[in-house]
Amino acid sequence: MTNIYFVRHAQPDHTCTDAALRPLTEEGQRDTAEVVRAMKDIHIDYAISSPYKRSYDTIKSTADAHGLDIDTDHRLHERMSGKNSNNPEMFRRRWADLSFCESDGECLQSVMDRNIAAVNDILDAHRDENIMVGTHGTALSTILHYYDNSFGADDFMRIIDFMPYIIRLSFEGRELVEKEEILIVEKEFKGGKNH
């Protein structure tokens, strides 16, 4: 069995407008200790992350504690959002039609396709290992939707305030056989451009 521990990043600092470089807030930095605590008794064979700073930094201390370097995969980055795209009306509109996006944004189908391609490559290369993946709220939600298409807007809205958040997905080959929430740290989503 292959276990992937998806770690949604801790609280980001939305005063930084560059999505790729957006750091964690001081509180978010402190909350990375919760990830270390949640993962301390779990053997981890491999760590990989979105290249975005907030995701990488959320799992860095945990990877260090396990003696692991972190690979990055551009396909794991967050949805490219357009202007005024993070509000409940737009969330529901995107989840009702995965091909919909604002004119300067990315649709959920595109996010899901590239994230699942990355996950499949991870599963193929690291069979029967425990893997930690640094991810994002929307990216992770599309992954969860891929394996359970009942996952939609309400589920996304449930986890939007979980920063950091860890969910374990267990696979036989590429088939999902089990999932379990490992860590929930509730923080208010501030409505920035990307999460």
N, C-alpha and C positions, 0 to 999 in steps of 0.2 A: 504494500500500500504506500502511496505517495501522499504526504501531507503538505499542503501549502498554507502557510500562515500569512494571510493578507493583513497588512498593517496600514490602516488609513492614518494619514499624518496628524500630528498634533496641531494646535491652534496656530494659524498663519497670521502674519502681520500684513494686513491689507493696505497699510500706508505705502507699501512697495507695489508699484503698478506693473512691474515686470513679472509675469506669471512664473517664468522659469526660475527666476532668482529670488522670489518672495521667501523671506526667512520665517522662522517661527517667532512668535512673541516670547517674551521672557517667561510667561506662564506656560506656553507651549514647550519651551526648552526644559522647564522643570518637569513637565508631564511626560517627557521621554523616559524618565525614571520608572514610570508605571509600565512602560513597554518592557524595560529590562526586567522588572519584577515579574511580570506575567510570563516571560519567556525563559526565566533563569533555570528552571528544572526541565526544560525541553531541549533535547539534543537538536541542534540545527546543523545541517550539512552544507547549506548554500544560501547566500543572500543576494538578492537582486532588487533593484529599485527603479522607479521612474527617475529620469535625470533631473527632475525638478527639486530644488534645494530643500523645500519643506518635507518632502517624502524621504529623501536621502538622509537628512539630518535626524528625522524621527527614529530611524532604525540604526543609526550609526553607533550609539553607545551599546546597543544590544549586540550588534555584529562584533564590536570590539571585545565585549565580554565573552563571546564565543570564539574569539580568535579568527574571525572571518573578514575577508575583504568583501566589498560590495560591488557587484557588477551593475551596470545600468543598461536599460533598453529603452530607446526612444519611443517605442510603441506603447510603453506603459504610462506615457504622460497623460495629464488631465485633458478634458475636453477643451478645445479652443473656443472660448466664449466671446460673443460679440457684446455690443453696448447694451446696457439695461436688460441683461438676459437672466439675471439671478433674482427671480421673484416667483411666488407660488403659481401665478398664472402661466408663466413661461415654463416652469418645471412640468406642470400638468400637460401643457400643450405638447412638449417634447416627448413625454412618456406615452401620450395617446397616439403619437405617430413618430416612430423612431427615425424616420427619414426627414422630419422637419427640423429646420434650424433657422435662426435669424440670419440675415444676409451676410453678416461678417463672422458667423460662428460655425461650429461643427455639429453635425447631427449625432444622435446617440448611436445610430447604426454604425457609423464610421468609428466612433470610440470603441464600441463593442468588437467590431471586426479586428481592429489592430491589437486590442488587448487580448482577445482570445487567441489570435495568432501567436502572440508572445507566450501566453500560458501554455498552449500546446507544445511549443518548442521547449519550454521549461520541463513540462511533464515527460516529453520524449527523452530529454538529456539527463534527467535526474530521477529516474524511476526508483521507487522504494526509498526515497530520501525525504528528509524534512527540510522544507524550503521556506524562507522568510521573504516576502515581497513588500516593498514600500510602495504604497499606492495612494489614491485620491478617492474622494466621495463619489463623484459621478463615474469615474473609471471603474471602481469596485462595484458600483450598482449595476453597471452594464454587464459585468462578469457574472454577478449573481442572477441577473435576468436571463442570461444565456443558458444557465443550467436549470433555471426554474422560471418559465415565462410568466408565471403569476406575479413575480416581483415587479412592482410598478411604482407609480408616483407616491402612493402612501408609504411604501417601504422606504423609498428614497428619502421622503420627508422625515421618516422616523430616524434614520441614521445621520441626517445632515448635521445634527448637533453632537455627534459622537467624535471627539477629537482628543486623543487618539482612540482608535477602535481596532480590535483584532478579531477576525473570524477565521477559523480553520476549515478548509475544504479538503476532504480526503478522497483519493481517486484510486481506482483499479484501472491501470492504463490511462485512458483519457476520460473514463466514465466516473462521474461524481457519485460517491456512495454514502457520504456522510458530511454534515457540516455542524459546526458548534461555535457560538460566540465565546471568545476567550476574555476579552477586555472591553469595557465601555467606560469612557470618561466623558461626561456630558459637559459641553461648552456651548454657549450660544453662538449660532452661526451669524456672523456679522454682515452677510450679504455682499461680500466683495465680489470681484469679477470672476474669480476662479476658486474652486475649493477642492 
